[in-house]
Amino acid sequence: MPKKKEPSFEEALESLETIVKEMENGDTSLSELMDQYAKGVALSQKCLKALDRAEQAMDLMVKEEKQKVQELELKIEGE
């Protein structure tokens, strides 16, 4: 059985926004709210992990010097 495709960050965020709107609507049963809440927590964790990976990638600056690639930590003032 093929592995289920993981949603992209944008797809996960869109699904999370839809869940929030449905929950705010107030027409959902308690059982459905609990299911939606669990899905929302999983989606939010996925989004947070994706943002963390992106932040880590941006913290490295790649520099090519004398035909060698160096990774340098990006220092931002105020951090």
Biopython code that builds the backbone (N, CA, C, O; Angstrom):
import numpy as np
from Bio.PDB.StructureBuilder import StructureBuilder

atoms = [
    (1, "MET", "N", (0.843, -1.184, 0.000)),
    (1, "MET", "CA", (0.000, 0.000, 0.000)),
    (1, "MET", "C", (0.885, 1.244, 0.000)),
    (1, "MET", "O", (1.771, 1.368, 0.846)),
    (2, "PRO", "N", (0.656, 2.177, -0.947)),
    (2, "PRO", "CA", (1.500, 3.366, -1.020)),
    (2, "PRO", "C", (1.316, 4.253, 0.209)),
    (2, "PRO", "O", (0.240, 4.338, 0.801)),
    (3, "LYS", "N", (2.406, 4.899, 0.555)),
    (3, "LYS", "CA", (2.390, 5.808, 1.704)),
    (3, "LYS", "C", (1.571, 7.049, 1.354)),
    (3, "LYS", "O", (1.666, 7.577, 0.246)),
    (4, "LYS", "N", (0.767, 7.507, 2.313)),
    (4, "LYS", "CA", (-0.051, 8.696, 2.108)),
    (4, "LYS", "C", (0.841, 9.925, 2.002)),
    (4, "LYS", "O", (1.740, 10.125, 2.819)),
    (5, "LYS", "N", (0.582, 10.747, 0.982)),
    (5, "LYS", "CA", (1.380, 11.957, 0.755)),
    (5, "LYS", "C", (1.136, 12.955, 1.884)),
    (5, "LYS", "O", (-0.007, 13.271, 2.215)),
    (6, "GLU", "N", (2.212, 13.437, 2.461)),
    (6, "GLU", "CA", (2.124, 14.458, 3.506)),
    (6, "GLU", "C", (1.728, 15.787, 2.862)),
    (6, "GLU", "O", (2.235, 16.137, 1.796)),
    (7, "PRO", "N", (0.826, 16.522, 3.506)),
    (7, "PRO", "CA", (0.450, 17.828, 2.951)),
    (7, "PRO", "C", (1.617, 18.816, 3.078)),
    (7, "PRO", "O", (2.431, 18.737, 3.998)),
    (8, "SER", "N", (1.664, 19.733, 2.135)),
    (8, "SER", "CA", (2.681, 20.786, 2.201)),
    (8, "SER", "C", (2.337, 21.722, 3.351)),
    (8, "SER", "O", (1.254, 21.635, 3.929)),
    (9, "PHE", "N", (3.253, 22.608, 3.678)),
    (9, "PHE", "CA", (3.008, 23.597, 4.733)),
    (9, "PHE", "C", (1.753, 24.398, 4.411)),
    (9, "PHE", "O", (0.899, 24.610, 5.272)),
    (10, "GLU", "N", (1.653, 24.839, 3.161)),
    (10, "GLU", "CA", (0.521, 25.667, 2.759)),
    (10, "GLU", "C", (-0.796, 24.893, 2.857)),
    (10, "GLU", "O", (-1.807, 25.440, 3.296)),
    (11, "GLU", "N", (-0.783, 23.616, 2.446)),
    (11, "GLU", "CA", (-1.986, 22.793, 2.536)),
    (11, "GLU", "C", (-2.379, 22.561, 3.993)),
    (11, "GLU", "O", (-3.558, 22.625, 4.340)),
    (12, "ALA", "N", (-1.393, 22.294, 4.839)),
    (12, "ALA", "CA", (-1.666, 22.072, 6.254)),
    (12, "ALA", "C", (-2.225, 23.335, 6.900)),
    (12, "ALA", "O", (-3.156, 23.264, 7.703)),
    (13, "LEU", "N", (-1.668, 24.476, 6.557)),
    (13, "LEU", "CA", (-2.140, 25.745, 7.116)),
    (13, "LEU", "C", (-3.567, 26.035, 6.654)),
    (13, "LEU", "O", (-4.394, 26.495, 7.441)),
    (14, "GLU", "N", (-3.854, 25.769, 5.391)),
    (14, "GLU", "CA", (-5.200, 25.987, 4.858)),
    (14, "GLU", "C", (-6.207, 25.070, 5.561)),
    (14, "GLU", "O", (-7.306, 25.506, 5.905)),
    (15, "SER", "N", (-5.841, 23.820, 5.771)),
    (15, "SER", "CA", (-6.713, 22.881, 6.477)),
    (15, "SER", "C", (-6.945, 23.337, 7.914)),
    (15, "SER", "O", (-8.059, 23.251, 8.432)),
    (16, "LEU", "N", (-5.894, 23.815, 8.542)),
    (16, "LEU", "CA", (-6.004, 24.308, 9.919)),
    (16, "LEU", "C", (-6.951, 25.509, 9.989)),
    (16, "LEU", "O", (-7.765, 25.605, 10.907)),
    (17, "GLU", "N", (-6.846, 26.415, 9.030)),
    (17, "GLU", "CA", (-7.739, 27.580, 8.997)),
    (17, "GLU", "C", (-9.192, 27.150, 8.793)),
    (17, "GLU", "O", (-10.099, 27.733, 9.387)),
    (18, "THR", "N", (-9.416, 26.137, 7.961)),
    (18, "THR", "CA", (-10.766, 25.622, 7.730)),
    (18, "THR", "C", (-11.337, 25.020, 9.011)),
    (18, "THR", "O", (-12.500, 25.246, 9.346)),
    (19, "ILE", "N", (-10.519, 24.258, 9.717)),
    (19, "ILE", "CA", (-10.952, 23.652, 10.977)),
    (19, "ILE", "C", (-11.337, 24.728, 11.987)),
    (19, "ILE", "O", (-12.359, 24.611, 12.663)),
    (20, "VAL", "N", (-10.527, 25.768, 12.088)),
    (20, "VAL", "CA", (-10.825, 26.859, 13.036)),
    (20, "VAL", "C", (-12.155, 27.519, 12.686)),
    (20, "VAL", "O", (-12.964, 27.783, 13.575)),
    (21, "LYS", "N", (-12.392, 27.789, 11.397)),
    (21, "LYS", "CA", (-13.655, 28.412, 10.981)),
    (21, "LYS", "C", (-14.842, 27.524, 11.329)),
    (21, "LYS", "O", (-15.867, 28.011, 11.806)),
    (22, "GLU", "N", (-14.702, 26.205, 11.088)),
    (22, "GLU", "CA", (-15.780, 25.268, 11.393)),
    (22, "GLU", "C", (-16.051, 25.225, 12.898)),
    (22, "GLU", "O", (-17.203, 25.167, 13.328)),
    (23, "MET", "N", (-14.990, 25.253, 13.685)),
    (23, "MET", "CA", (-15.155, 25.218, 15.131)),
    (23, "MET", "C", (-15.802, 26.506, 15.647)),
    (23, "MET", "O", (-16.612, 26.469, 16.573)),
    (24, "GLU", "N", (-15.446, 27.633, 15.052)),
    (24, "GLU", "CA", (-16.011, 28.916, 15.475)),
    (24, "GLU", "C", (-17.467, 29.071, 15.063)),
    (24, "GLU", "O", (-18.208, 29.857, 15.653)),
    (25, "ASN", "N", (-17.870, 28.318, 14.047)),
    (25, "ASN", "CA", (-19.236, 28.401, 13.535)),
    (25, "ASN", "C", (-20.254, 28.052, 14.603)),
    (25, "ASN", "O", (-21.328, 28.652, 14.651)),
    (26, "GLY", "N", (-19.934, 27.087, 15.463)),
    (26, "GLY", "CA", (-20.821, 26.731, 16.564)),
    (26, "GLY", "C", (-21.869, 25.693, 16.215)),
    (26, "GLY", "O", (-22.685, 25.345, 17.068)),
    (27, "ASP", "N", (-21.876, 25.184, 14.991)),
    (27, "ASP", "CA", (-22.865, 24.190, 14.568)),
    (27, "ASP", "C", (-22.315, 22.769, 14.611)),
    (27, "ASP", "O", (-22.865, 21.874, 13.969)),
    (28, "THR", "N", (-21.252, 22.558, 15.351)),
    (28, "THR", "CA", (-20.574, 21.266, 15.369)),
    (28, "THR", "C", (-20.851, 20.563, 16.690)),
    (28, "THR", "O", (-20.856, 21.186, 17.752)),
    (29, "SER", "N", (-21.083, 19.243, 16.607)),
    (29, "SER", "CA", (-21.320, 18.466, 17.826)),
    (29, "SER", "C", (-20.022, 18.348, 18.624)),
    (29, "SER", "O", (-18.930, 18.578, 18.105)),
    (30, "LEU", "N", (-20.169, 17.986, 19.885)),
    (30, "LEU", "CA", (-18.997, 17.846, 20.746)),
    (30, "LEU", "C", (-18.032, 16.794, 20.199)),
    (30, "LEU", "O", (-16.817, 16.991, 20.221)),
    (31, "SER", "N", (-18.571, 15.690, 19.713)),
    (31, "SER", "CA", (-17.739, 14.625, 19.154)),
    (31, "SER", "C", (-16.939, 15.125, 17.946)),
    (31, "SER", "O", (-15.747, 14.844, 17.818)),
    (32, "GLU", "N", (-17.608, 15.862, 17.071)),
    (32, "GLU", "CA", (-16.923, 16.421, 15.893)),
    (32, "GLU", "C", (-15.894, 17.465, 16.312)),
    (32, "GLU", "O", (-14.816, 17.551, 15.722)),
    (33, "LEU", "N", (-16.225, 18.260, 17.330)),
    (33, "LEU", "CA", (-15.276, 19.257, 17.829)),
    (33, "LEU", "C", (-14.002, 18.588, 18.335)),
    (33, "LEU", "O", (-12.898, 19.068, 18.078)),
    (34, "MET", "N", (-14.158, 17.486, 19.052)),
    (34, "MET", "CA", (-12.992, 16.770, 19.573)),
    (34, "MET", "C", (-12.140, 16.216, 18.439)),
    (34, "MET", "O", (-10.912, 16.281, 18.490)),
    (35, "ASP", "N", (-12.797, 15.666, 17.408)),
    (35, "ASP", "CA", (-12.061, 15.154, 16.247)),
    (35, "ASP", "C", (-11.329, 16.289, 15.530)),
    (35, "ASP", "O", (-10.158, 16.158, 15.173)),
    (36, "GLN", "N", (-12.027, 17.393, 15.325)),
    (36, "GLN", "CA", (-11.424, 18.545, 14.651)),
    (36, "GLN", "C", (-10.267, 19.117, 15.468)),
    (36, "GLN", "O", (-9.243, 19.523, 14.918)),
    (37, "TYR", "N", (-10.445, 19.143, 16.789)),
    (37, "TYR", "CA", (-9.386, 19.642, 17.666)),
    (37, "TYR", "C", (-8.127, 18.781, 17.523)),
    (37, "TYR", "O", (-7.020, 19.306, 17.405)),
    (38, "ALA", "N", (-8.302, 17.467, 17.534)),
    (38, "ALA", "CA", (-7.156, 16.557, 17.399)),
    (38, "ALA", "C", (-6.461, 16.750, 16.048)),
    (38, "ALA", "O", (-5.233, 16.769, 15.972)),
    (39, "LYS", "N", (-7.255, 16.891, 14.990)),
    (39, "LYS", "CA", (-6.672, 17.134, 13.663)),
    (39, "LYS", "C", (-5.934, 18.475, 13.650)),
    (39, "LYS", "O", (-4.849, 18.590, 13.079)),
    (40, "GLY", "N", (-6.530, 19.477, 14.282)),
    (40, "GLY", "CA", (-5.915, 20.803, 14.321)),
    (40, "GLY", "C", (-4.590, 20.807, 15.064)),
    (40, "GLY", "O", (-3.638, 21.464, 14.642)),
    (41, "VAL", "N", (-4.527, 20.075, 16.165)),
    (41, "VAL", "CA", (-3.276, 19.986, 16.922)),
    (41, "VAL", "C", (-2.190, 19.335, 16.068)),
    (41, "VAL", "O", (-1.055, 19.811, 16.033)),
    (42, "ALA", "N", (-2.537, 18.246, 15.382)),
    (42, "ALA", "CA", (-1.558, 17.563, 14.525)),
    (42, "ALA", "C", (-1.092, 18.477, 13.391)),
    (42, "ALA", "O", (0.098, 18.523, 13.078)),
    (43, "LEU", "N", (-2.020, 19.198, 12.780)),
    (43, "LEU", "CA", (-1.652, 20.113, 11.697)),
    (43, "LEU", "C", (-0.785, 21.265, 12.209)),
    (43, "LEU", "O", (0.175, 21.661, 11.549)),
    (44, "SER", "N", (-1.119, 21.797, 13.378)),
    (44, "SER", "CA", (-0.329, 22.910, 13.916)),
    (44, "SER", "C", (1.094, 22.454, 14.251)),
    (44, "SER", "O", (2.049, 23.207, 14.057)),
    (45, "GLN", "N", (1.236, 21.222, 14.755)),
    (45, "GLN", "CA", (2.579, 20.702, 15.031)),
    (45, "GLN", "C", (3.374, 20.552, 13.743)),
    (45, "GLN", "O", (4.568, 20.853, 13.709)),
    (46, "LYS", "N", (2.714, 20.086, 12.677)),
    (46, "LYS", "CA", (3.380, 19.948, 11.385)),
    (46, "LYS", "C", (3.847, 21.319, 10.885)),
    (46, "LYS", "O", (4.971, 21.462, 10.405)),
    (47, "CYS", "N", (2.983, 22.312, 11.001)),
    (47, "CYS", "CA", (3.334, 23.665, 10.549)),
    (47, "CYS", "C", (4.495, 24.227, 11.366)),
    (47, "CYS", "O", (5.409, 24.834, 10.808)),
    (48, "LEU", "N", (4.464, 24.029, 12.678)),
    (48, "LEU", "CA", (5.541, 24.536, 13.538)),
    (48, "LEU", "C", (6.875, 23.868, 13.208)),
    (48, "LEU", "O", (7.912, 24.531, 13.211)),
    (49, "LYS", "N", (6.859, 22.571, 12.926)),
    (49, "LYS", "CA", (8.085, 21.869, 12.550)),
    (49, "LYS", "C", (8.625, 22.391, 11.233)),
    (49, "LYS", "O", (9.833, 22.567, 11.079)),
    (50, "ALA", "N", (7.727, 22.640, 10.273)),
    (50, "ALA", "CA", (8.155, 23.167, 8.977)),
    (50, "ALA", "C", (8.768, 24.555, 9.133)),
    (50, "ALA", "O", (9.778, 24.867, 8.502)),
    (51, "LEU", "N", (8.157, 25.382, 9.969)),
    (51, "LEU", "CA", (8.705, 26.723, 10.216)),
    (51, "LEU", "C", (10.057, 26.649, 10.916)),
    (51, "LEU", "O", (10.960, 27.428, 10.611)),
    (52, "ASP", "N", (10.198, 25.722, 11.848)),
    (52, "ASP", "CA", (11.469, 25.548, 12.548)),
    (52, "ASP", "C", (12.572, 25.120, 11.578)),
    (52, "ASP", "O", (13.688, 25.637, 11.630)),
    (53, "ARG", "N", (12.249, 24.167, 10.688)),
    (53, "ARG", "CA", (13.244, 23.734, 9.692)),
    (53, "ARG", "C", (13.640, 24.894, 8.775)),
    (53, "ARG", "O", (14.814, 25.049, 8.438)),
    (54, "ALA", "N", (12.667, 25.698, 8.376)),
    (54, "ALA", "CA", (12.954, 26.842, 7.510)),
    (54, "ALA", "C", (13.839, 27.852, 8.231)),
    (54, "ALA", "O", (14.764, 28.409, 7.640)),
    (55, "GLU", "N", (13.555, 28.085, 9.505)),
    (55, "GLU", "CA", (14.362, 29.021, 10.284)),
    (55, "GLU", "C", (15.801, 28.522, 10.422)),
    (55, "GLU", "O", (16.747, 29.299, 10.295)),
    (56, "GLN", "N", (15.961, 27.223, 10.682)),
    (56, "GLN", "CA", (17.298, 26.649, 10.796)),
    (56, "GLN", "C", (18.057, 26.766, 9.485)),
    (56, "GLN", "O", (19.254, 27.051, 9.482)),
    (57, "ALA", "N", (17.366, 26.548, 8.372)),
    (57, "ALA", "CA", (18.012, 26.659, 7.066)),
    (57, "ALA", "C", (18.438, 28.093, 6.792)),
    (57, "ALA", "O", (19.485, 28.333, 6.191)),
    (58, "MET", "N", (17.632, 29.035, 7.228)),
    (58, "MET", "CA", (17.961, 30.437, 6.982)),
    (58, "MET", "C", (19.065, 30.934, 7.903)),
    (58, "MET", "O", (19.693, 31.957, 7.630)),
    (59, "ASP", "N", (19.304, 30.206, 9.001)),
    (59, "ASP", "CA", (20.362, 30.601, 9.922)),
    (59, "ASP", "C", (21.747, 30.264, 9.377)),
    (59, "ASP", "O", (22.757, 30.707, 9.924)),
    (60, "LEU", "N", (21.793, 29.490, 8.314)),
    (60, "LEU", "CA", (23.077, 29.169, 7.703)),
    (60, "LEU", "C", (23.250, 29.980, 6.438)),
    (60, "LEU", "O", (22.348, 30.044, 5.603)),
    (61, "MET", "N", (24.390, 30.588, 6.298)),
    (61, "MET", "CA", (24.701, 31.347, 5.115)),
    (61, "MET", "C", (25.781, 30.571, 4.367)),
    (61, "MET", "O", (26.798, 30.194, 4.951)),
    (62, "VAL", "N", (25.564, 30.339, 3.101)),
    (62, "VAL", "CA", (26.519, 29.564, 2.317)),
    (62, "VAL", "C", (27.428, 30.533, 1.564)),
    (62, "VAL", "O", (26.969, 31.484, 0.931)),
    (63, "LYS", "N", (28.716, 30.265, 1.650)),
    (63, "LYS", "CA", (29.700, 31.127, 1.012)),
    (63, "LYS", "C", (30.636, 30.253, 0.189)),
    (63, "LYS", "O", (31.160, 29.257, 0.687)),
    (64, "GLU", "N", (30.845, 30.625, -1.066)),
    (64, "GLU", "CA", (31.771, 29.886, -1.903)),
    (64, "GLU", "C", (33.066, 30.686, -1.980)),
    (64, "GLU", "O", (33.074, 31.859, -2.354)),
    (65, "GLU", "N", (34.148, 30.028, -1.620)),
    (65, "GLU", "CA", (35.441, 30.687, -1.603)),
    (65, "GLU", "C", (36.494, 29.701, -2.086)),
    (65, "GLU", "O", (36.607, 28.596, -1.555)),
    (66, "LYS", "N", (37.258, 30.096, -3.086)),
    (66, "LYS", "CA", (38.316, 29.260, -3.644)),
    (66, "LYS", "C", (37.798, 27.864, -3.971)),
    (66, "LYS", "O", (38.413, 26.856, -3.621)),
    (67, "GLN", "N", (36.673, 27.828, -4.640)),
    (67, "GLN", "CA", (36.023, 26.604, -5.108)),
    (67, "GLN", "C", (35.659, 25.643, -3.970)),
    (67, "GLN", "O", (35.537, 24.436, -4.182)),
    (68, "LYS", "N", (35.489, 26.185, -2.774)),
    (68, "LYS", "CA", (34.998, 25.416, -1.643)),
    (68, "LYS", "C", (33.754, 26.102, -1.106)),
    (68, "LYS", "O", (33.644, 27.328, -1.137)),
    (69, "VAL", "N", (32.839, 25.319, -0.625)),
    (69, "VAL", "CA", (31.609, 25.870, -0.059)),
    (69, "VAL", "C", (31.728, 25.845, 1.457)),
    (69, "VAL", "O", (32.046, 24.817, 2.055)),
    (70, "GLN", "N", (31.467, 26.985, 2.059)),
    (70, "GLN", "CA", (31.504, 27.099, 3.510)),
    (70, "GLN", "C", (30.117, 27.475, 4.001)),
    (70, "GLN", "O", (29.427, 28.295, 3.395)),
    (71, "GLU", "N", (29.724, 26.868, 5.097)),
    (71, "GLU", "CA", (28.479, 27.271, 5.745)),
    (71, "GLU", "C", (28.832, 28.108, 6.967)),
    (71, "GLU", "O", (29.595, 27.675, 7.831)),
    (72, "LEU", "N", (28.275, 29.292, 7.028)),
    (72, "LEU", "CA", (28.515, 30.198, 8.142)),
    (72, "LEU", "C", (27.195, 30.474, 8.842)),
    (72, "LEU", "O", (26.154, 30.582, 8.195)),
    (73, "GLU", "N", (27.238, 30.586, 10.140)),
    (73, "GLU", "CA", (26.024, 30.905, 10.875)),
    (73, "GLU", "C", (25.679, 32.358, 10.642)),
    (73, "GLU", "O", (26.527, 33.243, 10.761)),
    (74, "LEU", "N", (24.427, 32.591, 10.309)),
    (74, "LEU", "CA", (23.940, 33.938, 10.051)),
    (74, "LEU", "C", (23.636, 34.618, 11.371)),
    (74, "LEU", "O", (22.793, 34.147, 12.134)),
    (75, "LYS", "N", (24.305, 35.705, 11.642)),
    (75, "LYS", "CA", (24.092, 36.463, 12.887)),
    (75, "LYS", "C", (23.189, 37.655, 12.585)),
    (75, "LYS", "O", (23.468, 38.449, 11.687)),
    (76, "ILE", "N", (22.119, 37.764, 13.339)),
    (76, "ILE", "CA", (21.181, 38.874, 13.154)),
    (76, "ILE", "C", (21.216, 39.717, 14.416)),
    (76, "ILE", "O", (21.090, 39.198, 15.525)),
    (77, "GLU", "N", (21.390, 41.024, 14.237)),
    (77, "GLU", "CA", (21.459, 41.930, 15.380)),
    (77, "GLU", "C", (20.171, 41.886, 16.181)),
    (77, "GLU", "O", (19.082, 41.785, 15.617)),
    (78, "GLY", "N", (20.297, 41.960, 17.478)),
    (78, "GLY", "CA", (19.129, 41.979, 18.344)),
    (78, "GLY", "C", (18.690, 40.613, 18.840)),
    (78, "GLY", "O", (17.743, 40.518, 19.621)),
    (79, "GLU", "N", (19.358, 39.555, 18.401)),
    (79, "GLU", "CA", (18.974, 38.214, 18.861)),
    (79, "GLU", "C", (19.896, 37.748, 19.938)),
    (79, "GLU", "O", (19.735, 36.642, 20.453)),
]
sb = StructureBuilder()
sb.init_structure("model")
sb.init_model(0)
sb.init_chain("A")
sb.init_seg("    ")
for serial, (resi, resn, name, xyz) in enumerate(atoms, 1):
    if name == "N":
        sb.init_residue(resn, " ", resi, " ")
    sb.init_atom(name, np.array(xyz, "f"), 0.0, 1.0, " ", f" {name:<3s}", serial, name[0])
structure = sb.get_structure()
